[in-house]
Amino acid sequence: MNYYIIMESPIDPLLLTSDGEFLTGLYMEKEAQKLLSGMKDGWLQNTDAIPFKEAIAQLNAYFSGELHEFDLPLKATGTPFQEMVWQALTSIPYGKTVSYKDIAEHVHLPRAARAVGMANGRNPISIIIPCHRVIGANGKLTGYGGGIHRKEWLLEHEHKDKQTTLI
């Protein structure tokens, strides 16, 4: 059985999905609408499904600046390459950014920056698997499934919070 809930957040509602054991998705805007419109048999709206309560608590703590690292049971399903990239994303520290090239080098495929970008864009558990922390090699913000304005908000939120905690 698959479960979903919609959580309010400072960057608009978030759609969370679970298989009853693991968090399998965190979607914004267009991805959330597309997924919701395709949900038919086998999907139940259930706020008690594991790990929704803990995911909501940790996301709220993140948005309030109290949490910098998530600790949730995750199951991001993709190709082996995508899963390798998503695992690499989890090593990007809170408040820091890296380029697609940096991630490609991290996974020992230095010429795969574009493929890393494609895998990054298919990340099913945004924010928690921090794809928003990946920027262009020139330091500019590049595409984000939830919209560039949300990527900018998330990065500013983390930077502002990091500056505050360093003083």
Phi, psi and omega in degrees: 000146177244143184234156176212156171215162174244128183246134173284144178211169178294345180249031180088171183299145177243138175262122177251139178235153182211153172263011181095350178232319184238152169284123184251348180196150170218112189236149177242154168039248188300317179297319180296314180298318180296314180295315179299319181292336179267355181285121178231239180295145176089000179241129177234138172279119187208107181287345181268355181296142176288138359254037187302315182301315180291321179298315179296317179299315181290321178296317177298320177294322176298311182294334178271359178086007182270342184236132180245342179225130179275148176224084183226151173286117185244147171221093177263113186258127178197197176288163176304321178295313179301314181296325177294317178296314181299323177296319179297324179300327182292347179271356179284119182296151174307133177082000180250159174231154176223165178265166175301322178297320178301317179293318178301317178293323179298324180268012176065033175226069190300342179264008187257028183301320179293319177296323176298317178300319179294316179296319178302318180291344180258009179301118183277351183234066183299164184070302182291315167265101199284070178293341179292345181274003179258126182233173178292158180300335179276004179087001181269153176289137178241183186318151177208128183304328179273001181102140181302323181297328177285322176300314179299317179300313181298316180293318177295320178301312181292319181293314179299314181295319180295318178299319182295319185283343181280340184278000000 
